[in-house]
Amino acid sequence: MGTKRSVRSVRQALIAGVFTGASILGQGCGGRPQDVDGARPDPVDAQNTLRIALPAEPLGALLALAVERGYVADEGLAAEIVDTYPSGQRALSGLLAGEVDVALSAETPIVFQSFEHTHFRIVATVGSSDDEPKIVARRDRGIVAPADLRGKRVATQRASAVHYFLYLFLLRHGMREADVELTFMKAEELPDALIRGDIDAFSMREPFVGNAKQGLDEKAVVFTEPGLYVKTFNLVVRDELIANRPEAIRALLRALVRAEDFARGNRQAAMDAVAGPLQTDRAILDRLWPELELRVFLGQGLLSALEDEARWALDRGLIEAEVAPNYSKFIAPEPLMAVKNAAVTLIRSEAAP
């Protein structure tokens, strides 16, 4: 389990009202977010702590900002940040192991975990990007164009968003995974492996791409493919938190909506606040920020992505199963609907709980 950084706590929080069911109704969100039923605030114990897995990923900016700006504390929650998960994949594993109460994860690790675990739910998407994963390679190994990856030693983190991106990237350029010498490593191992020359290229995102570029200097070449893959970063909780502490989830969502509003109008201050917690160089954040959609929502695109990536995992033999789960059952829109109804555009079947 990672080291922890305790953050502020206060004595009051707004308690969300009655869930509004499955209908999607417009709801404005000017100023401080309020629950849709206008319920009167009730007190929350000052020790109402949430253990939060904050991966070192720029798409986690809203959660980092909600803590750093004190919005989580304003809602009566004490946030205990576990900030040594290098990736959303590992953060999700920590959640399922009971190390934390809340985690951020891309949709791909959620897909892989869904075949073995059913006791977790997505309550919101807090960021997305259509140009986050990249391929970084060694120019001195004769790699100057994507086609040059054929036959080369290419690494990535298995069962992750960057693994899925690599699959799509190779397809886009007329290759399959069998056309490269594919190996799997932990995210933090990839830059040094490339710099040492143990591998010829890897698929990853910042800050690891930047670390490799800095170490290789002019020997590095980076390939991007904007629009090829939209990565979502999602707030995930265990079922027991929804059942036993629903007010804490709604309070956290209110804090995230406040963070979204602040980030939209205060770009420089927002980046200054989150660079440290996200363990990302400020210059890298400045370059990436325009590519990030930092927004609290739940949309139909998430459900489609989960289904598409499950088919990929099954077709490639990455999962030993016959069929994919029903992913509508892994999404719980009610907490966000209670806080900001207009942010939920997800269409769910009546069969989904």
SERO-4910 file (N, C-alpha, C, O; in steps of 0.05 Angstrom, whole numbers):
BEGIN
 pado doro    nc1    nc2    nc3   cac1   cac2   cac3    cc1    cc2    cc3    oc1    oc2    oc3
  Met    A     17    -24      0      0      0      0     17     25      0     38     25     13
  Gly    A      9     46    -14     26     69    -17     25     87      8      8     83     26
  Thr    A     44    106      9     45    125     31     21    143     29     10    146      7
  Lys    A     14    157     51    -10    173     52     -3    202     58     16    207     72
  Arg    A    -20    220     48    -17    248     54    -44    258     64    -63    260     48
  Ser    A    -46    265     90    -71    274    101    -76    303     93    -58    319     92
  Val    A   -102    309     87   -110    335     79   -132    345     98   -142    329    114
  Arg    A   -140    371     96   -158    384    114   -184    368    119   -192    351    104
  Ser    A   -196    374    142   -224    364    147   -239    386    161   -228    402    176
  Val    A   -266    388    157   -283    407    171   -307    392    182   -309    368    179
  Arg    A   -326    407    193   -348    394    208   -374    392    194   -392    377    202
  Gln    A   -377    406    172   -404    406    159   -402    396    131   -381    399    117
  Ala    A   -423    383    121   -425    375     93   -454    375     84   -472    372    101
  Leu    A   -458    380     59   -485    379     48   -492    350     42   -477    336     29
  Ile    A   -515    341     52   -523    313     47   -542    313     23   -561    328     22
  Ala    A   -536    295      5   -552    294    -20   -580    284    -13   -585    270      6
  Gly    A   -599    292    -30   -627    284    -26   -634    258    -39   -617    242    -45
  Val    A   -659    255    -44   -670    230    -55   -660    227    -83   -660    246    -99
  Phe    A   -651    203    -91   -643    198   -118   -667    203   -137   -690    198   -130
  Thr    A   -661    212   -161   -682    220   -179   -690    198   -198   -705    203   -217
  Gly    A   -680    173   -194   -688    152   -212   -672    152   -237   -650    162   -238
  Ala    A   -683    140   -258   -668    136   -283   -673    158   -304   -660    158   -324
  Ser    A   -692    176   -299   -697    197   -318   -675    218   -318   -662    221   -297
  Ile    A   -671    231   -340   -650    251   -342   -663    278   -347   -675    283   -367
  Leu    A   -661    296   -326   -673    322   -327   -652    343   -327   -632    339   -314
  Gly    A   -657    365   -340   -637    387   -340   -636    399   -313   -656    403   -299
  Gln    A   -611    407   -305   -607    420   -279   -583    438   -281   -561    430   -287
  Gly    A   -587    464   -275   -566    483   -276   -547    478   -253   -553    464   -234
  Cys    A   -523    491   -255   -503    487   -234   -487    512   -230   -462    512   -231
  Gly    A   -501    534   -225   -487    559   -220   -478    560   -191   -492    551   -173
  Gly    A   -454    571   -186   -443    573   -159   -437    546   -147   -431    527   -161
  Arg    A   -440    545   -120   -434    519   -107   -455    499   -113   -479    505   -111
  Pro    A   -447    474   -121   -467    454   -129   -486    447   -106   -477    446    -83
  Gln    A   -511    443   -113   -531    435    -93   -544    409   -103   -546    405   -127
  Asp    A   -553    392    -84   -568    369    -92   -594    377   -105   -605    398    -98
  Val    A   -604    361   -123   -627    369   -139   -653    373   -123   -671    387   -132
  Asp    A   -655    360   -100   -679    364    -84   -678    387    -65   -697    393    -51
  Gly    A   -655    401    -65   -652    425    -48   -652    418    -18   -660    434     -2
  Ala    A   -644    393    -11   -645    384     16   -628    402     34   -607    412     26
  Arg    A   -637    405     59   -623    421     78   -598    406     87   -599    382     91
  Pro    A   -575    420     90   -550    406     98   -553    393    125   -566    404    143
  Asp    A   -542    369    128   -541    355    153   -512    352    161   -494    352    144
  Pro    A   -506    350    187   -478    348    196   -466    321    188   -480    300    188
  Val    A   -440    321    182   -425    297    178   -402    297    197   -389    317    201
  Asp    A   -396    274    209   -374    271    227   -348    282    215   -342    276    192
  Ala    A   -334    297    231   -308    309    221   -288    287    214   -269    292    199
  Gln    A   -292    263    225   -274    241    219   -283    224    196   -274    202    191
  Asn    A   -302    235    180   -312    221    157   -292    220    135   -292    237    117
  Thr    A   -274    202    137   -250    201    119   -255    183     95   -267    161     97
  Leu    A   -246    192     72   -245    176     48   -216    171     41   -200    190     38
  Arg    A   -209    146     38   -182    139     28   -183    139     -2   -197    123    -14
  Ile    A   -168    157    -15   -170    162    -43   -144    154    -58   -123    164    -50
  Ala    A   -146    137    -78   -123    131    -94   -121    151   -117   -138    152   -135
  Leu    A   -100    167   -116    -95    188   -136    -71    180   -153    -48    184   -144
  Pro    A    -75    168   -177    -53    159   -193    -38    184   -204    -48    206   -206
  Ala    A    -13    179   -211      4    200   -223     -4    203   -253     12    196   -270
  Glu    A    -28    213   -258    -37    217   -285    -50    245   -288    -66    252   -271
  Pro    A    -43    260   -308    -55    286   -312    -86    286   -313    -98    306   -304
  Leu    A    -98    265   -322   -127    264   -323   -140    262   -296   -164    264   -293
  Gly    A   -124    259   -275   -134    260   -248   -134    288   -236   -137    291   -212
  Ala    A   -131    308   -253   -128    336   -243   -151    345   -226   -147    359   -206
  Leu    A   -176    339   -234   -199    349   -219   -199    339   -190   -206    353   -172
  Leu    A   -192    313   -187   -192    302   -159   -170    315   -143   -174    322   -120
  Ala    A   -146    318   -155   -124    332   -141   -132    360   -134   -126    370   -112
  Leu    A   -146    374   -152   -153    402   -148   -175    404   -126   -174    422   -110
  Ala    A   -194    385   -126   -215    385   -106   -203    383    -78   -214    394    -59
  Val    A   -182    368    -75   -169    365    -49   -152    389    -43   -154    401    -21
  Glu    A   -135    397    -62   -116    419    -57   -130    446    -52   -120    462    -36
  Arg    A   -152    451    -65   -167    476    -62   -185    476    -37   -197    496    -31
  Gly    A   -187    453    -24   -203    451      0   -232    445     -4   -248    447     14
  Tyr    A   -240    439    -29   -268    434    -35   -278    408    -21   -301    407    -12
  Val    A   -261    388    -20   -268    363     -6   -272    369     24   -292    359     35
  Ala    A   -254    384     36   -257    392     64   -282    408     69   -296    404     89
  Asp    A   -289    426     50   -313    442     53   -338    425     54   -358    432     66
  Glu    A   -337    401     43   -360    383     43   -360    364     67   -376    346     68
  Gly    A   -342    369     86   -342    354    111   -327    328    109   -330    310    126
  Leu    A   -311    324     88   -295    300     85   -266    304     91   -255    325     83
  Ala    A   -254    286    104   -225    286    107   -213    267     86   -218    243     87
  Ala    A   -198    278     67   -187    262     45   -160    251     53   -142    267     59
  Glu    A   -157    225     53   -131    213     58   -121    203     32   -129    182     22
  Ile    A   -102    218     20    -93    212     -7    -71    192     -7    -50    195      6
  Val    A    -75    170    -22    -54    151    -28    -43    158    -55    -55    152    -75
  Asp    A    -19    170    -56    -10    182    -81     14    168    -93     28    179   -109
  Thr    A     18    143    -86     41    128    -98     32    106   -117     47     88   -122
  Tyr    A      7    108   -127     -1     89   -149      8    102   -175     -1    123   -182
  Pro    A     26     89   -190     36    101   -215     15    102   -237     18    118   -256
  Ser    A     -6     86   -235    -25     85   -256    -53     79   -245    -56     70   -223
  Gly    A    -73     85   -262   -100     80   -254   -105     50   -251   -122     41   -235
  Gln    A    -91     34   -267    -94      5   -266    -87     -5   -237   -101    -21   -226
  Arg    A    -65      5   -227    -56     -3   -200    -74      9   -179    -78     -3   -158
  Ala    A    -84     33   -183   -102     46   -164   -128     29   -162   -138     25   -140
  Leu    A   -138     19   -185   -162      3   -184   -157    -23   -169   -174    -33   -154
  Ser    A   -134    -35   -173   -127    -59   -158   -126    -54   -128   -135    -70   -112
  Gly    A   -116    -30   -121   -116    -23    -93   -144    -20    -82   -149    -28    -59
  Leu    A   -162     -9    -97   -190     -7    -89   -202    -34    -84   -215    -39    -63
  Leu    A   -198    -52   -103   -210    -79   -101   -197    -95    -78   -210   -114    -68
  Ala    A   -173    -88    -71   -159   -102    -48   -167    -90    -21   -158   -100      0
  Gly    A   -183    -68    -22   -192    -56      3   -172    -36     14   -175    -27     37
  Glu    A   -152    -28     -1   -132     -9      8   -143     20      9   -134     36     25
  Val    A   -162     25     -9   -174     52    -10   -204     50    -14   -214     28    -20
  Asp    A   -218     73    -11   -247     73    -14   -255     83    -42   -276     75    -53
  Val    A   -238     99    -54   -244    112    -80   -219    111    -97   -197    114    -87
  Ala    A   -222    105   -123   -199    104   -141   -206    117   -168   -230    118   -175
  Leu    A   -186    126   -182   -189    136   -209   -177    115   -227   -155    104   -222
  Ser    A   -191    109   -249   -180     89   -268   -191     94   -296   -213    104   -299
  Ala    A   -175     88   -316   -184     88   -343   -204     65   -347   -206     47   -329
  Glu    A   -218     65   -368   -239     45   -372   -227     17   -378   -240     -3   -373
  Thr    A   -203     16   -389   -191    -10   -397   -186    -28   -373   -195    -51   -373
  Pro    A   -173    -19   -352   -170    -36   -328   -197    -44   -316   -199    -66   -305
  Ile    A   -216    -26   -318   -243    -33   -308   -254    -57   -323   -266    -75   -311
  Val    A   -250    -57   -349   -259    -80   -365   -246   -106   -355   -260   -126   -351
  Phe    A   -220   -106   -352   -206   -131   -344   -215   -140   -316   -218   -164   -312
  Gln    A   -218   -121   -298   -227   -129   -271   -255   -138   -270   -263   -154   -252
  Ser    A   -272   -129   -289   -300   -136   -289   -305   -166   -293   -327   -176   -286
  Phe    A   -286   -180   -305   -290   -208   -310   -286   -225   -284   -295   -248   -282
  Glu    A   -274   -213   -264   -269   -227   -239   -283   -215   -215   -288   -228   -195
  His    A   -289   -189   -216   -300   -174   -194   -326   -161   -202   -328   -150   -224
  Thr    A   -346   -162   -185   -371   -149   -191   -380   -129   -169   -402   -118   -170
  His    A   -363   -124   -149   -371   -108   -126   -360    -80   -128   -354    -68   -107
  Phe    A   -358    -69   -151   -350    -41   -154   -367    -27   -175   -380    -40   -192
  Arg    A   -368      0   -174   -384     16   -192   -370     41   -200   -355     53   -185
  Ile    A   -374     50   -225   -366     76   -235   -387     96   -227   -411     92   -234
  Val    A   -380    118   -214   -400    138   -207   -396    164   -223   -414    181   -223
  Ala    A   -374    167   -237   -370    191   -254   -345    188   -271   -326    174   -264
  Thr    A   -345    201   -294   -321    205   -309   -311    233   -302   -327    252   -301
  Val    A   -285    236   -296   -275    262   -287   -255    274   -307   -244    295   -302
  Gly    A   -250    260   -328   -231    271   -348   -230    252   -372   -234    228   -370
  Ser    A   -223    263   -395   -219    247   -419   -200    261   -438   -196    285   -436
  Ser    A   -189    246   -456   -170    257   -476   -169    239   -500   -170    214   -497
  Asp    A   -168    251   -524   -166    234   -548   -137    234   -559   -132    226   -582
  Asp    A   -118    244   -542    -90    245   -551    -71    241   -528    -49    253   -528
  Glu    A    -79    225   -508    -61    221   -485    -40    200   -489    -16    206   -486
  Pro    A    -46    175   -496    -25    155   -499     -8    161   -524    -18    172   -544
  Lys    A     17    154   -523     36    159   -544     56    136   -546     59    120   -528
  Ile    A     69    134   -569     90    115   -573    117    130   -573    120    149   -589
  Val    A    135    123   -556    162    135   -556    182    113   -563    181     91   -552
  Ala    A    200    119   -582    218     99   -592    246    111   -595    250    135   -593
  Arg    A    265     93   -600    293    101   -603    299    105   -633    297     87   -649
  Arg    A    306    130   -639    312    136   -667    337    122   -676    340    115   -699
  Asp    A    356    117   -657    381    104   -665    378     74   -669    397     60   -676
  Arg    A    354     64   -666    348     36   -673    334     35   -700    322     14   -708
  Gly    A    335     56   -715    324     57   -742    294     62   -742    281     56   -762
  Ile    A    283     73   -721    255     79   -720    250    108   -724    256    125   -707
  Val    A    239    115   -748    234    143   -754    204    146   -763    195    169   -765
  Ala    A    191    124   -768    163    124   -776    149    101   -763    163     81   -756
  Pro    A    122    102   -759    109     80   -746    114     52   -758    116     32   -744
  Ala    A    117     51   -785    122     25   -798    148     12   -789    151    -12   -791
  Asp    A    166     28   -779    192     18   -770    191      3   -744    210    -10   -735
  Leu    A    167      3   -731    164    -13   -707    163    -43   -713    167    -60   -695
  Arg    A    157    -50   -737    155    -79   -745    181    -93   -738    203    -85   -745
  Gly    A    178   -115   -722    200   -131   -714    216   -121   -691    235   -133   -682
  Lys    A    208    -97   -681    223    -85   -658    212    -94   -631    190   -105   -630
  Arg    A    228    -90   -610    220    -97   -583    203    -73   -572    213    -52   -566
  Val    A    177    -78   -569    158    -58   -560    146    -67   -534    137    -89   -531
  Ala    A    145    -49   -514    134    -56   -488    111    -37   -481    109    -15   -491
  Thr    A     95    -46   -462     73    -30   -451     64    -42   -425     74    -63   -417
  Gln    A     45    -30   -412     33    -41   -388      9    -58   -396     -9    -48   -409
  Arg    A      9    -83   -389    -11   -102   -397    -39    -94   -386    -41    -83   -364
  Ala    A    -59   -100   -402    -87    -97   -394    -94    -68   -385   -109    -64   -366
  Ser    A    -83    -49   -399    -86    -21   -392    -94     -5   -417    -96    -16   -439
  Ala    A   -100     21   -412   -108     38   -434    -86     40   -455    -91     41   -479
  Val    A    -61     41   -446    -38     44   -465    -34     18   -481    -23     19   -503
  His    A    -42     -5   -469    -41    -30   -484    -62    -30   -506    -56    -37   -529
  Tyr    A    -86    -20   -500   -107    -19   -520    -99      1   -542   -104     -4   -566
  Phe    A    -87     24   -534    -78     43   -554    -57     31   -572    -58     36   -596
  Leu    A    -39     16   -561    -18      4   -578    -31    -15   -599    -23    -15   -622
  Tyr    A    -51    -30   -590    -65    -48   -609    -78    -32   -632    -75    -39   -655
  Leu    A    -91    -10   -625   -104      7   -645    -83     21   -663    -87     23   -687
  Phe    A    -61     30   -651    -40     44   -666    -28     25   -687    -23     33   -710
  Leu    A    -22      1   -679    -10    -18   -697    -30    -24   -720    -21    -26   -743
  Leu    A    -55    -28   -713    -75    -33   -734    -76     -9   -754    -78    -13   -778
  Arg    A    -76     15   -743    -77     39   -761    -54     39   -781    -57     49   -803
  His    A    -31     28   -773     -8     28   -790     -2      0   -803     21     -6   -810
  Gly    A    -23    -16   -805    -20    -41   -820     -6    -63   -806      5    -81   -819
  Met    A     -6    -63   -779      8    -84   -764    -10    -95   -743    -31    -84   -736
  Arg    A     -2   -118   -733    -15   -131   -710      6   -134   -688     30   -128   -692
  Glu    A     -3   -142   -664     16   -145   -642     36   -167   -649     59   -165   -639
  Ala    A     29   -186   -665     47   -207   -672     70   -197   -690     90   -211   -693
  Asp    A     67   -173   -701     88   -162   -719    110   -147   -703    129   -139   -715
  Val    A    106   -145   -677    127   -134   -660    134   -154   -638    119   -173   -634
  Glu    A    156   -150   -625    164   -167   -603    154   -154   -577    167   -137   -565
  Leu    A    129   -162   -570    115   -148   -549    122   -159   -521    122   -183   -517
  Thr    A    128   -141   -503    133   -148   -475    117   -129   -457    109   -108   -465
  Phe    A    112   -138   -432     97   -122   -413    114   -115   -389    129   -132   -379
  Met    A    111    -90   -381    126    -80   -358    108    -62   -341     87    -54   -350
  Lys    A    117    -56   -317    104    -36   -301    109     -8   -313    130     -4   -326
  Ala    A     90     10   -309     93     37   -321    119     50   -315    132     61   -332
  Glu    A    127     49   -289    151     64   -281    176     51   -290    198     63   -288
  Glu    A    175     26   -300    199     13   -310    205     20   -339    228     16   -348
  Leu    A    186     30   -354    188     33   -383    210     54   -391    226     48   -408
  Pro    A    210     78   -379    231     98   -388    259     87   -385    275     90   -404
  Asp    A    266     76   -363    294     67   -359    300     43   -378    322     41   -388
  Ala    A    280     26   -382    285      4   -401    291     14   -429    308      3   -443
  Leu    A    277     35   -437    282     46   -464    309     61   -465    324     58   -484
  Ile    A    315     75   -444    341     90   -443    364     71   -443    385     76   -455
  Arg    A    362     48   -428    383     28   -428    386     13   -454    407      2   -460
  Gly    A    364     13   -470    365     -2   -495    354    -30   -492    357    -46   -511
  Asp    A    341    -36   -470    329    -63   -466    306    -67   -485    300    -89   -493
  Ile    A    292    -45   -492    270    -45   -511    275    -23   -532    291     -6   -528
  Asp    A    260    -25   -554    263     -5   -575    242     17   -575    246     38   -586
  Ala    A    219     11   -561    197     30   -561    178     22   -539    178     -1   -530
  Phe    A    162     41   -530    140     33   -512    116     51   -516    118     73   -527
  Ser    A     93     40   -508     67     55   -509     60     63   -481     58     46   -463
  Met    A     57     90   -476     52    100   -449     42    128   -451     36    137   -473
  Arg    A     40    142   -429     31    170   -428     50    185   -410     69    174   -398
  Glu    A     44    211   -407     60    227   -388     53    219   -359     31    211   -354
  Pro    A     73    222   -341     99    234   -346    121    216   -356    144    224   -359
  Phe    A    114    190   -362    134    171   -370    146    176   -398    169    171   -402
  Val    A    129    186   -416    139    193   -443    160    215   -440    181    214   -453
  Gly    A    153    236   -424    172    258   -420    198    249   -407    219    259   -414
  Asn    A    196    230   -388    220    220   -375    238    206   -395    263    210   -394
  Ala    A    226    191   -413    243    177   -434    255    197   -453    278    194   -460
  Lys    A    239    217   -462    250    237   -480    273    252   -467    293    258   -481
  Gln    A    271    259   -442    292    273   -429    318    256   -427    340    267   -431
  Gly    A    314    230   -422    338    213   -420    351    207   -447    375    203   -448
  Leu    A    335    206   -468    346    200   -495    353    224   -511    370    222   -530
  Asp    A    342    247   -505    347    272   -519    341    268   -549    319    259   -556
  Glu    A    360    273   -567    355    272   -595    351    244   -606    343    240   -629
  Lys    A    357    224   -590    353    196   -598    324    187   -596    317    166   -606
  Ala    A    307    204   -584    279    196   -581    261    206   -604    266    228   -614
  Val    A    242    190   -611    221    198   -630    194    191   -618    191    169   -607
  Val    A    175    208   -620    149    204   -608    127    204   -629    127    222   -646
  Phe    A    110    183   -629     88    181   -648     62    186   -634     57    175   -612
  Thr    A     45    203   -645     19    208   -634     -2    202   -655      4    200   -679
  Glu    A    -27    198   -646    -49    192   -665    -74    204   -653    -92    189   -644
  Pro    A    -77    230   -654   -100    243   -643   -126    232   -655   -129    229   -679
  Gly    A   -145    227   -637   -171    218   -646   -174    188   -649   -196    177   -653
  Leu    A   -151    174   -648   -152    144   -651   -166    131   -628   -181    112   -631
  Tyr    A   -162    142   -604   -172    129   -580   -179    151   -559   -162    168   -553
  Val    A   -203    150   -548   -211    169   -527   -209    154   -501   -224    135   -495
  Lys    A   -190    163   -485   -187    151   -458   -204    167   -438   -204    191   -438
  Thr    A   -218    152   -421   -233    165   -400   -221    158   -373   -209    136   -370
  Phe    A   -223    176   -354   -213    172   -327   -237    173   -309   -252    193   -309
  Asn    A   -241    152   -294   -267    148   -280   -264    145   -250   -245    133   -240
  Leu    A   -283    155   -236   -284    153   -207   -299    127   -200   -322    123   -207
  Val    A   -285    109   -186   -295     82   -180   -296     78   -150   -277     85   -136
  Val    A   -317     66   -141   -321     59   -113   -330     31   -110   -341     19   -129
  Arg    A   -327     20    -86   -338     -7    -81   -367     -5    -73   -376     16    -64
  Asp    A   -382    -26    -78   -411    -26    -73   -417    -18    -44   -437     -5    -39
  Glu    A   -400    -27    -25   -406    -22      3   -406      8     10   -420     17     28
  Leu    A   -390     24     -5   -390     52      0   -416     65     -9   -427     82      4
  Ile    A   -427     55    -32   -453     65    -41   -475     57    -22   -492     73    -16
  Ala    A   -473     33    -11   -494     24      7   -492     37     35   -513     44     47
  Asn    A   -468     41     45   -465     50     72   -459     80     76   -465     91     97
  Arg    A   -448     92     55   -440    121     58   -446    136     33   -429    149     21
  Pro    A   -471    135     24   -478    149     -1   -474    179      0   -468    192    -20
  Glu    A   -478    191     24   -474    220     27   -445    228     22   -440    250     13
  Ala    A   -426    210     29   -398    216     24   -392    217     -6   -376    234    -15
  Ile    A   -404    199    -21   -400    199    -50   -411    225    -62   -398    238    -79
  Arg    A   -435    233    -54   -446    257    -65   -430    282    -57   -427    300    -73
  Ala    A   -420    282    -32   -403    304    -23   -378    306    -40   -370    328    -48
  Leu    A   -366    283    -46   -342    283    -63   -348    293    -91   -333    308   -103
  Leu    A   -371    285   -102   -379    294   -128   -383    324   -129   -376    337   -148
  Arg    A   -395    335   -108   -399    364   -107   -372    378   -107   -369    399   -120
  Ala    A   -353    367    -92   -326    379    -92   -313    378   -119   -300    397   -128
  Leu    A   -318    356   -134   -306    354   -161   -319    373   -180   -305    384   -198
  Val    A   -345    378   -178   -358    398   -195   -347    426   -190   -344    441   -208
  Arg    A   -342    432   -165   -329    458   -158   -302    459   -170   -294    480   -181
  Ala    A   -287    438   -169   -260    437   -181   -262    441   -212   -245    455   -223
  Glu    A   -282    429   -224   -286    433   -253   -290    462   -259   -278    473   -278
  Asp    A   -307    475   -244   -313    504   -248   -288    521   -245   -283    539   -260
  Phe    A   -272    514   -225   -248    530   -220   -228    526   -242   -216    545   -252
  Ala    A   -224    501   -251   -204    495   -271   -211    509   -298   -194    517   -313
  Arg    A   -237    511   -303   -246    523   -328   -238    553   -330   -231    563   -351
  Gly    A   -239    567   -307   -234    595   -308   -207    604   -297   -200    627   -297
  Asn    A   -191    584   -287   -166    591   -273   -144    571   -281   -134    556   -264
  Arg    A   -138    570   -306   -120    549   -317    -93    549   -303    -84    527   -294
  Gln    A    -80    571   -301    -53    572   -290    -53    564   -260    -36    548   -252
  Ala    A    -72    575   -245    -73    568   -216    -80    539   -213    -70    526   -194
  Ala    A    -97    528   -230   -104    499   -228    -80    482   -233    -75    462   -218
  Met    A    -64    488   -253    -40    472   -259    -20    474   -236     -7    455   -229
  Asp    A    -17    498   -226      2    502   -203     -6    484   -180     11    473   -166
  Ala    A    -32    482   -175    -42    467   -152    -39    437   -154    -34    423   -135
  Val    A    -40    426   -179    -41    397   -182    -15    385   -191    -12    360   -190
  Ala    A      4    401   -200     29    389   -210     43    372   -190     52    350   -196
  Gly    A     44    381   -165     57    365   -144     42    339   -137     53    318   -138
  Pro    A     16    341   -131      1    317   -125      0    296   -147      0    272   -142
  Leu    A      1    306   -172      1    287   -195     29    278   -203     32    263   -222
  Gln    A     49    289   -189     77    281   -195     84    285   -224     97    269   -236
  Thr    A     74    308   -235     78    314   -263     92    341   -265     83    360   -253
  Asp    A    113    343   -281    127    368   -285    108    390   -295     91    385   -312
  Arg    A    111    413   -284     93    436   -290     94    442   -320     73    449   -332
  Ala    A    117    440   -333    119    445   -361    104    425   -378     92    431   -398
  Ile    A    104    400   -369     89    379   -383     59    385   -380     44    382   -399
  Leu    A     50    392   -356     22    399   -352     13    422   -371     -8    421   -382
  Asp    A     30    442   -373     24    465   -390     20    457   -419      3    468   -433
  Arg    A     36    438   -428     33    428   -455      9    410   -459     -4    411   -480
  Leu    A      2    394   -439    -20    375   -441    -47    386   -435    -67    376   -446
  Trp    A    -48    407   -419    -74    417   -409    -95    422   -431   -118    414   -428
  Pro    A    -87    434   -454   -108    438   -475   -119    412   -486   -141    412   -498
  Glu    A   -105    390   -483   -114    364   -494   -133    350   -474   -146    330   -482
  Leu    A   -135    359   -450   -151    346   -429   -179    358   -428   -182    382   -426
  Glu    A   -199    341   -428   -226    350   -422   -232    343   -393   -238    320   -386
  Leu    A   -229    363   -376   -233    359   -347   -262    367   -340   -269    390   -337
  Arg    A   -278    346   -338   -307    350   -335   -319    327   -320   -311    304   -324
  Val    A   -337    332   -302   -351    311   -286   -377    304   -301   -395    321   -303
  Phe    A   -379    280   -311   -402    272   -326   -404    242   -327   -386    227   -319
  Leu    A   -426    232   -338   -430    204   -345   -444    203   -372   -467    212   -374
  Gly    A   -431    193   -393   -443    192   -419   -444    165   -431   -431    146   -422
  Gln    A   -459    163   -453   -463    137   -466   -436    127   -478   -433    103   -482
  Gly    A   -418    146   -485   -393    137   -496   -377    119   -478   -362    102   -487
  Leu    A   -380    123   -451   -366    105   -432   -376     77   -435   -359     58   -436
  Leu    A   -402     73   -436   -413     46   -439   -404     33   -465   -397      9   -465
  Ser    A   -403     48   -486   -394     37   -512   -365     29   -511   -357      9   -522
  Ala    A   -349     46   -498   -320     40   -496   -315     14   -480   -299     -2   -487
  Leu    A   -330     11   -458   -327    -13   -442   -334    -38   -458   -320    -58   -457
  Glu    A   -355    -36   -474   -363    -59   -490   -343    -65   -512   -337    -88   -517
  Asp    A   -333    -44   -525   -313    -47   -547   -288    -60   -536   -276    -78   -549
  Glu    A   -279    -50   -513   -253    -60   -503   -256    -89   -491   -237   -104   -491
  Ala    A   -280    -95   -482   -284   -123   -473   -283   -142   -497   -272   -164   -495
  Arg    A   -294   -134   -520   -292   -150   -544   -263   -154   -552   -255   -176   -560
  Trp    A   -247   -133   -551   -219   -135   -557   -205   -154   -539   -190   -171   -548
  Ala    A   -210   -152   -513   -197   -170   -494   -204   -199   -499   -187   -217   -496
  Leu    A   -230   -204   -505   -238   -231   -511   -227   -242   -537   -217   -264   -539
  Asp    A   -228   -225   -558   -218   -233   -584   -188   -239   -584   -179   -257   -598
  Arg    A   -173   -223   -569   -144   -227   -568   -135   -248   -548   -111   -253   -545
  Gly    A   -154   -261   -534   -147   -282   -515   -134   -271   -490   -120   -286   -476
  Leu    A   -139   -246   -484   -128   -234   -460   -144   -241   -435   -135   -237   -412
  Ile    A   -168   -250   -439   -186   -258   -417   -197   -286   -424   -205   -291   -446
  Glu    A   -197   -303   -404   -209   -330   -407   -238   -329   -399   -245   -334   -376
  Ala    A   -255   -323   -418   -284   -321   -414   -298   -324   -440   -286   -321   -462
  Glu    A   -323   -330   -439   -339   -334   -463   -353   -309   -472   -354   -302   -496
  Val    A   -364   -294   -453   -379   -270   -459   -371   -248   -440   -360   -253   -418
  Ala    A   -376   -223   -448   -371   -200   -431   -394   -195   -412   -416   -202   -417
  Pro    A   -388   -182   -390   -409   -175   -371   -428   -153   -383   -422   -141   -404
  Asn    A   -450   -148   -369   -467   -126   -376   -456   -101   -362   -459    -98   -338
  Tyr    A   -444    -83   -378   -430    -61   -365   -448    -39   -354   -439    -23   -338
  Ser    A   -473    -39   -362   -492    -20   -349   -494    -26   -319   -501     -7   -304
  Lys    A   -489    -50   -311   -491    -57   -283   -467    -48   -267   -467    -48   -242
  Phe    A   -446    -39   -281   -422    -29   -267   -422      1   -265   -403     13   -256
  Ile    A   -443     14   -274   -445     43   -273   -468     51   -254   -491     41   -258
  Ala    A   -463     68   -235   -483     78   -216   -487    108   -220   -471    123   -209
  Pro    A   -506    116   -236   -509    145   -242   -524    161   -221   -523    185   -221
  Glu    A   -537    147   -202   -555    161   -183   -540    182   -166   -551    204   -163
  Pro    A   -516    177   -156   -503    198   -140   -498    224   -156   -502    246   -146
  Leu    A   -489    221   -181   -484    245   -197   -510    258   -206   -512    283   -207
  Met    A   -531    242   -211   -557    254   -217   -567    271   -194   -581    291   -199
  Ala    A   -561    262   -170   -570    277   -146   -555    303   -143   -565    322   -130
  Val    A   -531    305   -154   -514    329   -151   -516    347   -175   -518    371   -172
  Lys    A   -515    335   -199   -515    351   -224   -528    334   -246   -515    321   -261
  Asn    A   -555    335   -246   -570    318   -263   -563    321   -293   -562    301   -308
  Ala    A   -558    345   -301   -552    350   -329   -526    338   -339   -521    335   -363
  Ala    A   -509    330   -320   -483    317   -327   -486    288   -334   -467    276   -344
  Val    A   -510    276   -330   -515    248   -336   -531    246   -362   -554    253   -362
  Thr    A   -519    235   -383   -532    231   -408   -532    202   -415   -535    194   -439
  Leu    A   -528    185   -396   -527    156   -399   -554    144   -402   -572    151   -386
  Ile    A   -558    127   -421   -583    113   -425   -579     85   -415   -563     70   -425
  Arg    A   -594     78   -394   -592     51   -382   -618     36   -385   -639     47   -385
  Ser    A   -615     10   -388   -639     -7   -390   -652    -10   -362   -638     -7   -342
  Glu    A   -677    -17   -362   -691    -22   -337   -679    -45   -321   -682    -47   -297
  Ala    A   -665    -63   -336   -654    -87   -323   -630    -80   -306   -622    -95   -288
  Ala    A   -618    -57   -311   -594    -49   -296   -602    -38   -269   -622    -23   -268
  Pro    A   -588    -46   -248   -596    -36   -221   -590     -6   -218   -596      5   -197
***
